[in-house]
Amino acid sequence: MVERILVVEDDLRLADMLLEYLGQAGFRVTVASLGATALEKLSDTDYDAVVLDLMLPDMDGLNVCRQLRAKYDTPVLMLTARGDAVDRIVGLELGADDYLPKPFEPRELVARLRAIMRRRARATTGEKSSHFGRLELDTAARAVRLDGKPCELTGYQFDLLVALAKNAGRVLSREVLMDLVKGEEFESFDRSIDVHISRIRAVIEDNPKKPRRIITVRAAGYVFAKAQD
C-alpha cells in the first residue's frame, strides 16, 4: 500500500522539490498552498501524514494544526524556520508529532515521516490493555482512557506514555525516552520531550501542575509512578 502524504507549502520551489523527492521515495504526494485548501483535502481524503509549513499566506500554520488535530489523528510533521523555538513548542502543544527546521536534508524528512507513520501504525495485537488505577492503556487500539473516557493524544505522545508505563518505577532521561520512542537518532529539540510530557499530564493528571502519575526527577528525567489512585 502506497502511503499518501499531504504537503502544505506555499513556496512553489520547495513544494515542487518535496513533490519530486517524496514521490521518488515511494509516497503518493498531494500539495496544497493554502491552509484552507489543506483542510478541505483532509475532509475528502485519508492521508497517512501531513507535512505542514507554519508560514502560509491565508492562515497561520499553527491554526491549521489546531483545526486538523480537532478532527483527525493524522500524523503531522511541522516545517519551521530555524530558531523559531516558540512556534515549535506551540506546535507540539497543539498536537504536531514532530518538527523539522529549515533548511533540511530531504533524506531526514523521509526518515522522520516514516518514523511518525510507524508510530501510528504500530499496534501490538497480542497484548491486552494495561490498567494503572484509573488509567487504561490499550496498546492494540492505541487508545488511552481515564475513568473509561478517551484521552486525546498524538501518536508520539501515546508511544511516550507507553514507554514510561512499561518502565514504571524507573527514571528515564530525555535521551532514553527519545531513543525508546523514535528508535532513530535525529537532532533533537531540547524541550520537545518536556512539551509532550506537559501535554500528556494535561489529559491524564487531575492536577497537571502537581502530577502524581508522571513525576519529574530533577536533573535526571521522568518516572512513571507504579502505584497511584
N, C-alpha and C positions, 0 to 999 in steps of 0.2 A: 504493500500500500504506500502510495506517494504522499508524503506529508504536505499539507497546504500551509503556506506562510503568507500573512498579510503584512506588507511593508508600508508604514505610514510615514512618508518622507516627501517634503515639497521641493527639496533640492534635486532637480531633474538629473543632474550629472551623477549624483550619489545614488539616486533611485535606479538609474539605468545600470550602474555598476553592481548594485545589490541584486537586481533582477538577473543579470548575467551570471554572477558568481554563485548565487544561491541555486539558480537553475542548473548550473554545471555540477553542483553538489548533490543534485537529485531531488530538490524541492520543487513543488509547483507554487509559483510566486504570483501574487496579485499586489499591485501598487496603488495606493491612494495618496493623493497630495494634500487632502483636506481632512481634518478631524471628523467633520460631519459625514463625509463620504465613507470614511473608515467605519463609523458606527453603523451606517446603512448596510455596508457589505457584511459586517458581522451578524446583522439580523437575518441575512439571506444565506450565509454560508458558514459551515462549521470548520473553522480554521484550527490548525494544530498549534500555532504560535503566532504572536504579533510582535513585529519589530517596530517600536514606536519612538519617533523623534519628538523631543519635547518642544521644539520651536516650529510651530505650524502657523500658517497665515490667518486661519479663521478662528482658531481657539487654542488655548494653552494645552500642550500635550498632557499636562497633569490632569486637566479637566477631562480629556479623552479617557485617560486611565481610570479616573473616578467613575465615569459613566459606564465604561467597559466592565469594570470589576463588579458594579452593582447588578449586572445581568449575566455575566459569563465567567467561567473559570478558566478561560483560555490563558495559557502562559504568556506573560508579557516581558519582553526584553526592551529596556529603555536605551535610547541613544542620547547621551548628554555631552555637552561641551566640557572639556577637561577643566576641573577646578570648580564646577558648579556643585559643590557638596550639598548645599541646602536642597537643591532640586532632587538630587539623588535620595536624600533622606526622606523628603516628602513623597517622592515616587514610590519608594519601598513601603512607606506607611500606607499609601493608597492601594497597595496590593500588587505592585510590579514584582516579578520573580527575580529579575537580575537587571544589571545595567552594564553599559559599555561606553566608556568615554571616547570621544572623537579626538584625534584620528585613531582608527583601529585597524588591526590586521584582519582581512576577510576570513582567514582561517580560524581566528579566535571567535569571530561572530558565529561561524558554523558550529564550532565546538560548544559554545555557550547555548546556542539554540538546541542542539541535540541533548545537552545536559538537562535543560529545563523540560524538554519533551519526555525524556526518560523518566524524570521525576514524576511527571503527570501520569505516564502510562504504567509505571511500576506498581504492581499490586501483588502482594503475597497471598495467593488464593487459598493456601492451605492453613493459614493462621486464623484463629478466632479473634474476636475483639478482646482488647485488654482493658481492664477496669482499674481505675485508681480513685477509689472513693466515688465521688460524683462524676468523675471524668471518664469518658469512654473513648478509646482509640480503636477504630475499625480499620485495620490495615487493608483488608480486602476491598472495602468500598472507598478507602481513602477518605474517611469521614471522622470528624471529632464531634462528640456530643457532651454537653454539660447538663446534668439533670434530665437527660433524654432529649434535649433541644440541640439542634445542629449549631456548630460554631463555624463561622466563615473564616477560612484561612487559605492562603495561596498554597500552591503545590510545594514551594520551597519551605514555607512555614510549617506545613504538615510534616514534611520529612525532618525538619529541625526538631519538632516536638517529639516525633518518634525516636530520633537519635538520642535525645535527652532521656526519654522514658525507658528505652532499652538499657540505658546505663544509669538507671536510678540509683542515687546514693553516691555516685562518682562525680567528682568535679571535672568538668570538661572545659578546656581552654577554647578560645575563639578559633584558634588554628585547628585544633582537633575537630571541632564542630564543622568547620568548613570542609575539612577532609572527609568527614563522615557523610555529609550531605551532598556535596558536589562530586566527590570522588575524583576530581581533577584539580590540578593546581593552576590557578589563574591569579593575576594581580588582584588583590582584594582591597575593598574599600573598608578602612579601619572600623567604621561604625555600622557597617551593614548588618552584622550579626546582632548588634545591640538594638538596632531598629526593628529587626524581625522579632527578637525576643520581646520587645516592648509591645508589638502588635499581638503576639500570642498571649501575653499577660492580659491585655485589654479584653480578650474574649473568654479566657478561662479562669481568671482570678476574680474573686469578689471585690478585692481592693488592689488594683494593679500597682498602686504606689507602695503597698505593703504586701508584696507577694508571699504566698505560703507554699506554692507548688514549685515554681522555678525561682530558685534563690541565687542571688549574686554573691560570689565569693571574691572579695576584694583582691585585685591583682592576680587572680587565678582563673576565673571564668564563671561558669554556671553549674548548678547541680539541681537535678530533679528530685524533689523530696519523695522518699519511698512511702511514708505513712502520713496521711492527712485526711481530713474530713472524717 
